[in-house]
Amino acid sequence: MTSIDPHLFRHEFGRLVSVLGRVFGTRNLATCEDIAQETLCRALEVWKLEGIPTDPSAWLTTVAKNRAIDSLRRDRTRNLALPELARYVESEWTLVPIVNRLFEGDAHRSDELAMMFTLAQPRLPEASRIALILRVMCGFGVDEIASALLASPDSIDKRIQRGRALLGDSLAPVSLESPEIEARFEAVQAAIYLLFNEGYHSASPLDVVREDLCREAIRLSLLLAEHPRTCRPASLALAALLFLHAARLPGRCDEHGGLLPFAGQDRSRWDKGLVRVGLELLDRAATGNDVSTYHLEAAIAAHHALSPSLRETPWGAIAGLYDALLARAPSPVVALNRAIAMGEAFGAEKGLEALVAIHTSDELARYPFLDAALGEFSLRLERVDDAKRHFERAYGLARNDAERAFFRARVDAISVDGPRK
């Protein structure tokens, strides 16, 4: 039997839960998840014996629909249905046609988007929104989410349960036609952006890159960018940014899984197809007067993707874009990236000055790449002792074996007999 792509089950889980949400309502999200999970487990059993069907999505939809009907037939679960559906399920003659109609058509993209906007409940903390999206839209288990977000399974489970309880106030998923989605747009975009970052800059002790998180973020960004109701310049710019970053994933690690510095990456390994899609999306995003933070970040990523080498990168233009980004959305991480661009564009001394200016940031206090940047610029200025001290601190702050190996190698490569300044 051909192996089952786990990514298929990821997005099919979200699709099934979203469709089931129209039957049972978001107040019964756990029921929707249970039926989706049972459907996927059934697929594993049957497909192992009979092979993967020609249309896996259609097969899963049929099984999920039948399980939903069976659930509604049972007296003890009839009160789970949405009120407008419950009026009809008393009769066996009306139950099946109604559920069939809810599962029909090509509306699954709208269903998934509606569910995503539902999960982006403004009253939920950001961490809870991301945990819910990973669980409901991507089918991640509690342990997987805990690993991705560096939290205990117990705390993740509590976040999800609190989120479900809060969503219980609403009967049905948010309609894409509702003005309510306007207040949730930024939360949806931010959740997708943070989901990608969790994969790209993985803080997991086991993985330096979580490609499964990156792929799910890209899938959700395309849902947002391709639907007529949510296709806006910022949505297109977000998708462009994720494609351009994902294009560089093949070059981030060596053949042994070790972390490669940006300067040492083989750019021929970058995915040219993903770069092309990213640039096309960025071009489509350049309409109207709306310039979002995603536009600025995507423009920076495009400069990197189009530069044949580190030396030929337009660092001055990139530093200017970081200036604009810092003015619009100030953060220590943006300031760090701006400082690195300043150093590349105008010399190590300028970069070091900019880094020292943000060195006291609490947010970056335990971020190893601040000390790594300080170490690199110190080394260029031949301040060997300072460089070694910063790389040793970065090693102590490293979050996984790949980072530790990278920083250890930098420490070992520094000659203590070199010039000191």
Secondary structure, 3 states (H helix, E strand, C coil): CCCCCHHHHHHHHHHHHHHHHHHHCHHHHHHHHHHHHHHHHHHHHHHHHHCCCCCHHHHHHHHHHHHHHHHHHCHHHHHHCCHHHHCCCCCHHHHHHHHHHHHCCCCHHHHHHHHHHHHCCCCCCHHHHHHHHHHHCCCCCHHHHHHHHCCCHHHHHHHHHHHHHHHCCCCCCCCCCCHHHHHHHHHHHHHHHHHHHHHHCCCCCCCCCCHHHHHHHHHHHHHHHHCCCCCCHHHHHHHHHHHHHHCCHHHCECCCCCECCHHHCCHHHCCHHHHHHHHHHHHHHCCCCCCCHHHHHHHHHHHHHHCCCCCCCCHHHHHHHHHHHHHHCCCHHHHHHHHHHHHHHHCHHHHHHHHHHCCCCCCCCCCHHHHHHHHHHHHHCCCHHHHHHHHHHHHHHCCCHHHHHHHHHHHHHCCCCCCCC
